[in-house]
Amino acid sequence: MGRMIEQVLAQRGIECAGVSEDIASFDSNIAAESVCIDFTTPAAIHTNYKVLADKFKATVIGTTGWNDIKDEVKQYFEQAGKTMIYSSNFSVGVNLLFAAVDYLTKKMAVNGGYSPYIIEKHHIHKLDAPSGTARTLADIIEDNLGTNIDIQSVRCGEIPGIHTVGFEGDVDRITVTHEAFSRMGFAQGAVEAAIKADRIPGVHDFKDIVFE
């Protein structure tokens, strides 16, 4: 992801101020004028989120698997007065999927008659299961329909990411699928989020601001 983000930055004529695996040692003067794009691990977020909020002008977090401390992280950034944009998936296409599922389930809440499910497929190197994207989809469905939802996870080969949301009815089935062909879409969305983070204050889920 880091290499892809550097490639997108270069394509858009945006300077990359530096790359670091030890964010605490990153030059503080440069950090104060920079937006950090974080694609690390859940453990790294647990360790580093205060450093990110304290040192950088703004932060974009594309790492997943830290929901257990999400409220704590959001509160810390808010108290620090720093912008943070986070997402389970920065792909614009996936955020369209979020919007579509939100629309469908709000309509279903009025008419009823469908049982939802989610199937997500990823490469064998992915650290979390279910994926953060699947969890976001589940949250949308549960908020609108008030029902728990089963998520099935598949880890195989080098699949960049496939998410299918299904709604099973008595007489028909509705399915909505997003398939990533590569991780480039995630990098493009993360850079777009960094541009937004440089301009707007506060803590935001990317799906709430991506189309603004």
N, C-alpha and C positions, 0 to 999 in steps of 0.2 A: 504494500500500500504506500509506503514511504516513497519508493521510486516512482510509482505512478503519480502521486501527488506532485513530486518535483517536476515530472513531465508536463502535467497540466498547468502548473505555475509558469513554466517556461513558455508554453504555448500561448498563455494569456498575458505574457510580458510582466509577470509579477515576480519580484525578487524573493528568493528563498534565503532567509537570514541565517539559516544554519540547521544542522541535523544533529540530534543528540540522543543517545540511549540512556544517558544519566542527566535527566532534566534539572536536577538540583544544581549541577555544575555549569549550566548554561549561563552565558554572560548576562548579568542582571540589567545592564544598561540597554543592551539590544532587546532583551525580553520585554522591557517596559514599553517598547515601541512596536512590538510584534504580536501577531495572533498565532498561538500555538495550535497546531492540528495534531491531536493525539489518537493514534491507532496502536495501542500497546496490548496490555492484558488486564483482566480484572484485578489481579494482585497489584499491578503497577498503579492503577487508579486509586486503590485503597491507600497506597503509600504516598502518592504524589499529588493528590488533588489540591491540598493546601498550598503546595509549592506552585502549582499552576495558577491558582487564584492570586497568590501574593506577588508573583514575579511578572506575569504576562499582562499585556494590555487587554487581551481577550483570549478565550480558549474555545476550540471546537473539539468535542469528544465523540469519536466514532467507535470507541471500544464498547463492547457489550459485556454483560455478565456482572454488573455492579449495582443492580437494582436494590440490593439489600441496604445500600448506603445512599441511594439517590436523593432522598429528602435531606440528608445531612450535607451532601455535596452541594445541592442547590442552595441551601440556606447559607453555607459558607461563602459561596460566590456572591450571593445577594448582600451579605454583611460586608464583604470586601468591596462592594460597589463595582464589580467586574462583570463583563459580559461573558456568558457561557451559552453556547448552542450545542445541544446534544441530540443524538438520534440512534435508534437501533439500526437504521439503514439510511444513508445519505443519497441513495439513488433516487433521482426524480421520478423514474418509473414506479419504484416501490411506493413512493409517497402518493402517486396517483392511485395505486392499489389501496393504500390506507383510505384515501378519500372515497373511492368506489365502495369499499366494504362499509364505511361509515354511512354512506347514502343508502345502500341496500338494506342494512340492518335497521335503520330508522324507519324505513318503509315496512319492513317485516314486523317491527314492533307493533304496528297498527293492525296488520292483517293476520299475522301469525302463520302457523302451518309448516315451518321449516326447522330442521335440526342442523346446526352448523358443525363443521369439522375443519381442521387445518392439517395439511401435510407439508413438511418442509424438508428439503434435500440439500446437503452441502458436502464439501470435500472432507476427507478423513482427518485433516489437520485442524478442523474447527474445534475450539476449546469448550464451547458451551452448547448445551442441548436442553430444551429447545432453543432455537436461535432467538436473538433479541427481536428480530422482525416478526417472528411467529408470536412472541409474547405481546408485542404491540398490537398485532391483529386480534389476538385473543382479548386484550383489554378493550378494544373498540367494540367487539361483538358482545362481550359481557356487559359493558356499560349500556349498550343500546337494547339488548334483549334480556338482560338480567338472568343469564344462564351460564353455567360453567361449560367449558369447551375442551374437548380432547385434542391434544396436539401430538401428531406422530412425526418422529424425527428419523431421517435416514442419513447415514454418513458413508459415502462411497466415492472412491476415485478422486477426481479433481473438480467436482461439480462446483461452479462459482456460487450458485444459489438458485433454488426453485421453490416458490411458495404458492401453494394452491389452497384456496378457501372454497369449501363446498357447502351447499345448503340443500339438504335432502328433504323433499316433500313427498306427499302421498302419491302424486301423479307426475312429478317432474323433479329435476335436479338442476341447480344453478351452480356453476363453477367459475371462479375467477383465478387466473394464474399469471404470475410474473416470473419470467426466467431471465436471469442475468447471463449474458454471453461471456463476460469477463468482469474483473473487478474495477475496470476503468470508470464505470458509471458511479461507483462509490467515491472514487477520487474526484471526479468532476463535481459531484454534489458537495463534497467536503470543502473544496475550494470555493464554491459558491457560498457556502455557509460562512467561511472565513471572511469573505468580502462583506457579507451582511453583518458579521460580528464586529467588524471595524467601524460600522456605521450606526448600529442600534444598541441601546443599553438593555440590561436585564438578562434574565435566564429564560431560555426558550427551547422547546422541542421543535426540531427542524420542520416537522410536519405541520406545525401551526403557523409557520411564517414562509414556507418555501414558495407559495404561490402569491405572496403579497408583493 
